[in-house]
Every structure is written in C-alpha cells, then in structure tokens.
Amino acid sequence: EQVYPSYWGAVAPPAGAGAGGSSVTLANGDSVKYYIIRRTIQSGETITGIYNAMGLNYNTFSSQILKLNKLSSLNKIRAGQSLLLPVTSADAPIYTVVEHKIVSGETVTGICAAYGLNYGSSKSMLEFLNPGMNFDRIRVGACIYLALTNTAA
C-alpha cells in the first residue's frame, strides 16, 4: 500500500515513521496530521468493511473519500479500483502532512523553502490541503498544511 498525506485531525506520528525508521523533522509547534493510503479494492470488499477491519468508522471520512477519489457515491466502488483512503496511522508513510502555525513575517514561499519544498511545484497540493486559503494574504496565527516527503521513503 502507498501512503499519501492528508490533514483531517491531529494524530501522533507512528513509531519509526518512514522507511528505515526515518521521520519528518518538524518546526517547533508543528504537528503531524492524518495519513492517506492507496488501497486496491478486492472482490467482495466494501468501504465499511475495510474501515471496520482497521478499527475505524468510515462515516468519519466519507466526504474526504469522495473528494480524494472524485466519486459521486461510495456505493460505486468496484474490485480492482485503486482508492485513496484517510487513516489515523501508517507504518511507512511516503508523505507526512504537518500543520504549521504562521508567525509574523512569514510567507508561503518562505515556509515552503524552510521545509525544503518548492512553492511552484507544491502549489496544487497546497491548494488541496488548504482549501480557500489565499496564499498571497496569509494571517499570523492561521495554520497551513504542508505535505513533506519522508527522506528514506
């Protein structure tokens, strides 16, 4: 399974996050958010069954599942289909999404650079993770979500 970032609710990072035990380095006060895994649906599987097996309630994530996979209904999944599913932990995430609290003098470009990201190539992911945020007029005290690559992933 591949793991992708998301931003719904705060969770503790998994022990030894990242392949080979690497983890994302966070700025002071930043926190790790949910993960998203890529799951290929097997014959007979349902979203409810998949989430029940993980000890999670799919209703918590239903709107995110629809958005991430551009689905009109959770009843329209089929065997062999590859879906992105939000989860609360992952053994070896490829990406980790962090929440960064904006301080005076910061810009989105500068925040990205501080985390080793290129604003231009990260813009579409930033827009997905921060719907409705105006990156030209960020507010002190607001939070921005960033997708960070784990170094050994």
DAPEMO-V646695 format. One record per helix or strand of 2 or more residues. SS is the DSSP state (H for helix, E for strand). FROM is the first residue (numbers start at 1). LEN is the number of residues. If there is no record, write none. Layout:
{{SS | FROM | LEN} {SS | FROM | LEN}}
This chain:
{{E | 2 | 9} {H | 19 | 3} {E | 31 | 10} {H | 47 | 7} {H | 58 | 3} {H | 62 | 8} {H | 74 | 3} {E | 82 | 6} {E | 95 | 7} {H | 108 | 7} {H | 119 | 11} {E | 143 | 7}}
